[in-house]
Amino acid sequence: MRAGPGNVPSDRGRPGDHFVHTRFELPLPLDAVFPFFAAAENLERITPPELRFKILTPMPVDMQLGTLLDYKLSLFGVSFRWHTKIAAWEPPRRFVDVQLRGPYALWAHTHTFEETESGTLVDDHVRYRLPLSPLGELAFPLVRRQLERIFTYRREAVRAALLGTDPPWPAIRVRRRCGAELRP
């Protein structure tokens, strides 16, 4: 894995890398949004229930640079464990979690938060690589659809948790290696 400062994989990518990019705005100040994402226990709240996502790391978790987290979940009927590390921690603007062990050959998830005139822009950028390359690429269409669905669910679950409502669907961008964008 090619890494940038702090062992964070660079965003340049390499052949076989895929990307998911979503962003949405919340009508809340940054100091109300970042703490929600910084609390590891909220990850269960914003993950689709059929994934049976459970945090195995004892709570509460003191999120900081180098924090290690262990999860268990089920994807496509297969149960597995996922071990991640907080590779960058810059509250309240940014943090990065990277997979150390899990279902992907690479998973680097950058969370950024930007204050806007009307609230906070939440931006998720994931660079991932499928296992068992090149054979694993056969699963790409299925994995891409599943990740799009997970991040759409996540956006709406965050809105419901922080706003207490089911707000209208804002634009969501899902960017793949080919540069195509999808909007629901």
LOVOMAR-144915 format. One record per residue (C-alpha): x, y, z. Coordinates in steps of 0.05 Angstrom, whole numbers, plus 5000, padded with zeros to 4 digits. Each point is the difference from the previous one (the first is absolute). Example, Ala and Ser with C-alpha at 12.3 -4.5 7.8 and 13.67 -1.06 7.14 Angstrom:
2
<x=5246	y=4910	z=5156>
<x=5027	y=5069	z=4987>
This chain:
184
<x=5000	y=5000	z=5000>
<x=5027	y=5067	z=4980>
<x=4992	y=5048	z=5059>
<x=5004	y=5074	z=5009>
<x=5015	y=5037	z=5065>
<x=4978	y=4963	z=5062>
<x=4992	y=4934	z=4963>
<x=4938	y=5026	z=4964>
<x=4995	y=4970	z=4930>
<x=5010	y=5054	z=4948>
<x=4939	y=5021	z=4960>
<x=5035	y=4991	z=4933>
<x=4981	y=4927	z=4998>
<x=5027	y=4946	z=4955>
<x=4970	y=4950	z=4951>
<x=4945	y=4961	z=5034>
<x=4982	y=5056	z=5049>
<x=4928	y=5022	z=5003>
<x=4969	y=5061	z=5033>
<x=4936	y=5018	z=5035>
<x=4987	y=5074	z=5012>
<x=4939	y=5027	z=5035>
<x=4985	y=5069	z=5028>
<x=4941	y=5031	z=5032>
<x=4985	y=5061	z=5041>
<x=4968	y=5004	z=5068>
<x=4968	y=5064	z=5026>
<x=5041	y=4994	z=5064>
<x=5065	y=5032	z=5023>
<x=5065	y=4962	z=4995>
<x=5006	y=4993	z=5075>
<x=4934	y=4962	z=5001>
<x=5017	y=4954	z=4941>
<x=5072	y=4979	z=5012>
<x=4988	y=4970	z=5070>
<x=4946	y=4954	z=4971>
<x=5049	y=4970	z=4950>
<x=5057	y=4999	z=5052>
<x=4958	y=4955	z=5045>
<x=5015	y=4928	z=4977>
<x=4935	y=4974	z=5029>
<x=4961	y=5040	z=4949>
<x=5028	y=4958	z=4944>
<x=4950	y=4945	z=5018>
<x=4943	y=5051	z=4995>
<x=5018	y=5020	z=4929>
<x=5014	y=4931	z=4970>
<x=4944	y=4962	z=4966>
<x=4971	y=4948	z=5049>
<x=5006	y=4942	z=4952>
<x=5076	y=5006	z=5005>
<x=4994	y=4979	z=5073>
<x=5056	y=5049	z=5017>
<x=5028	y=4995	z=5071>
<x=5058	y=5037	z=5031>
<x=5043	y=4950	z=5038>
<x=5047	y=5052	z=5030>
<x=4978	y=5015	z=5072>
<x=4963	y=5066	z=5007>
<x=5011	y=5057	z=5009>
<x=5055	y=5009	z=4949>
<x=5048	y=5059	z=5007>
<x=5005	y=5020	z=4927>
<x=5069	y=5027	z=4983>
<x=5058	y=4988	z=4953>
<x=5017	y=4926	z=5002>
<x=4935	y=4975	z=5031>
<x=4986	y=4928	z=4980>
<x=4929	y=4976	z=4990>
<x=4972	y=4930	z=4989>
<x=4933	y=4985	z=4969>
<x=4959	y=4941	z=4979>
<x=4951	y=5001	z=4942>
<x=4967	y=4958	z=4947>
<x=5005	y=5018	z=4927>
<x=4966	y=4959	z=4945>
<x=4985	y=4947	z=5053>
<x=5073	y=4993	z=5021>
<x=5019	y=5019	z=5071>
<x=5068	y=5031	z=5011>
<x=5041	y=5044	z=5045>
<x=5029	y=5067	z=4982>
<x=5059	y=5033	z=5035>
<x=5013	y=5074	z=4987>
<x=5047	y=5055	z=5023>
<x=4989	y=5075	z=5005>
<x=5057	y=5021	z=4954>
<x=4985	y=5075	z=5003>
<x=4964	y=5039	z=5054>
<x=4989	y=5075	z=4990>
<x=4937	y=5020	z=5040>
<x=4954	y=5031	z=4981>
<x=5019	y=5000	z=4927>
<x=5023	y=4931	z=4979>
<x=5017	y=4929	z=5019>
<x=5020	y=4938	z=4961>
<x=4988	y=4927	z=5017>
<x=5038	y=4946	z=4964>
<x=4988	y=4925	z=4999>
<x=5057	y=4959	z=5030>
<x=4962	y=4934	z=4991>
<x=4934	y=4988	z=4967>
<x=4963	y=4984	z=4936>
<x=5036	y=5049	z=4954>
<x=5071	y=5000	z=4974>
<x=4999	y=5074	z=5017>
<x=4949	y=5045	z=5035>
<x=5016	y=5072	z=5017>
<x=4941	y=5043	z=5022>
<x=5012	y=5075	z=5006>
<x=4946	y=5039	z=5037>
<x=5002	y=5076	z=4992>
<x=4956	y=5054	z=5029>
<x=4995	y=5071	z=4975>
<x=4961	y=5057	z=5030>
<x=4954	y=5034	z=4950>
<x=4954	y=5060	z=5004>
<x=4941	y=4954	z=5012>
<x=5032	y=4945	z=5042>
<x=5052	y=4946	z=4991>
<x=5021	y=4963	z=4937>
<x=5014	y=4927	z=5015>
<x=5046	y=4968	z=4949>
<x=5019	y=4926	z=4997>
<x=5053	y=4975	z=4952>
<x=5017	y=4926	z=4999>
<x=5056	y=4969	z=4960>
<x=4994	y=4925	z=4998>
<x=5028	y=4940	z=4963>
<x=4966	y=4933	z=4994>
<x=5036	y=4937	z=5024>
<x=5026	y=4945	z=4956>
<x=5017	y=5045	z=4941>
<x=4989	y=4993	z=4942>
<x=4946	y=4946	z=5014>
<x=4969	y=5043	z=5055>
<x=4983	y=5053	z=4948>
<x=4943	y=4955	z=4976>
<x=4963	y=5020	z=5064>
<x=5010	y=5075	z=4988>
<x=4929	y=5016	z=4973>
<x=4969	y=4965	z=5060>
<x=5047	y=5032	z=5051>
<x=4991	y=5069	z=4968>
<x=4924	y=4995	z=5005>
<x=5004	y=4976	z=5072>
<x=5046	y=5058	z=5020>
<x=4955	y=5050	z=4966>
<x=4941	y=4972	z=5039>
<x=5040	y=5000	z=5066>
<x=5021	y=5073	z=4991>
<x=4930	y=5022	z=4980>
<x=4972	y=4966	z=5062>
<x=5056	y=5031	z=5042>
<x=4984	y=5070	z=4975>
<x=4926	y=4993	z=5017>
<x=5015	y=4968	z=5067>
<x=5046	y=5058	z=5019>
<x=4947	y=5050	z=4980>
<x=4947	y=4963	z=5041>
<x=5046	y=4994	z=5061>
<x=5024	y=5073	z=4999>
<x=4937	y=5034	z=4975>
<x=4946	y=4953	z=5027>
<x=4964	y=5000	z=4933>
<x=5001	y=4968	z=4932>
<x=5024	y=5058	z=4957>
<x=4994	y=5002	z=4924>
<x=5054	y=4962	z=4962>
<x=5058	y=5048	z=4984>
<x=5046	y=4987	z=4942>
<x=5049	y=4944	z=5013>
<x=5060	y=4986	z=4956>
<x=5030	y=4932	z=4992>
<x=5064	y=5004	z=4961>
<x=5032	y=4940	z=4970>
<x=5069	y=4992	z=4969>
<x=4970	y=5015	z=4932>
<x=4977	y=5067	z=5027>
<x=4926	y=4987	z=4989>
<x=4952	y=5030	z=5051>
<x=4933	y=4974	z=5022>
<x=4945	y=5041	z=5031>
<x=4938	y=4968	z=5031>
